Each structure stands twice: as C-alpha cells, then as structure tokens.
C-alpha cells in the first residue's frame, strides 16, 4: 500500500517589516569571543577589540600605585560587559567579560599585562576565569588555570575573584 503524504496547508501570513528581520547589532565582545587560549585572548584584547579603547575600572586612573606582583604602577581596563557588571553591582562578571591590568616599573615602563577573561565552563572552581599574563613584547608568560593567580585571587572568591572594587 503506498504511503500517504500530507499536502502542506498554506496559511496567510502578515508581511514582516524590515525592522523585524534585522539582527540587532552585536557588541565587539559578542562578535569576537575568543577561544580560551593565551594567543586567542591576547589577540582579542590587542587587535580585535583594542583594550586601549576600553574604560578604566571606575574610580581608578592611569599609573596608579601597584600592589602585589603586577608592578609598581598599574592601569586597569574593563570591557563593556565588565563595566556594566561593575556599575550595576551585579555580584559577578558575565561570560565574555574581561579585566586587563597593565603593570609598569617605577620608571613608568610597561613590564607586564595580566588578563582575566570569563569563559563559560572553562574553570567552574574559579568562576570560569581564564588567566593570561604576557610581557611588554607580547610574549606569553602564563595562561589558562594559573595556580599563582588562582591562589592569590581565591581570597576574593566572594567578589568574583576581583580585588579592585566591590561587585555586590
């Protein structure tokens, strides 16, 4: 016996306006979400989404006195999604957020760049932060689940592993 086939039923649809078919503009962060590798994230923050165009962490300035291992002076940049989380007191940074700290010596010479980039599912034990450190020439020093970064920042686990300001 031959199989029966259904005839599609045509329905009258309202015309769709051009505005309804347009895709909302994506932010550079959403467009260029890097893979969780040091090279990809370094390229993302320097070439694809130049961090020098980002805002500074609210309430901080350029070449502030440094604390800890990042240099005698520091400048902290935040991506748009990180800035929104800070402004909204969101408690945690959303996926794709990036916090980048430039570390300088006492003469104001750049010596290191450290990056915290939130990657969903990357490292749930540390709120999915991918850690990256590279020198002034762009040579990667450490990347991924960096034990030294994790051990130090674990003291701020209740603030999404961030020292600079309160997220809650």
BELSUL-V206158 format. One record per helix or strand. SS is the DSSP state (h for helix, s for strand). FROM is the first residue (numbers start at 1). LEN is the number of residues. If there is no record, write none. Layout:
# BELSUL-V206158
ss:from:len
SS:FROM:LEN
SS:FROM:LEN
This chain:
# BELSUL-V206158
ss:from:len
h:18:4
h:28:4
h:38:11
h:51:3
s:55:2
s:64:2
h:68:3
s:73:6
h:80:8
s:98:7
s:110:9
h:124:3
s:129:7
s:140:5
h:147:13
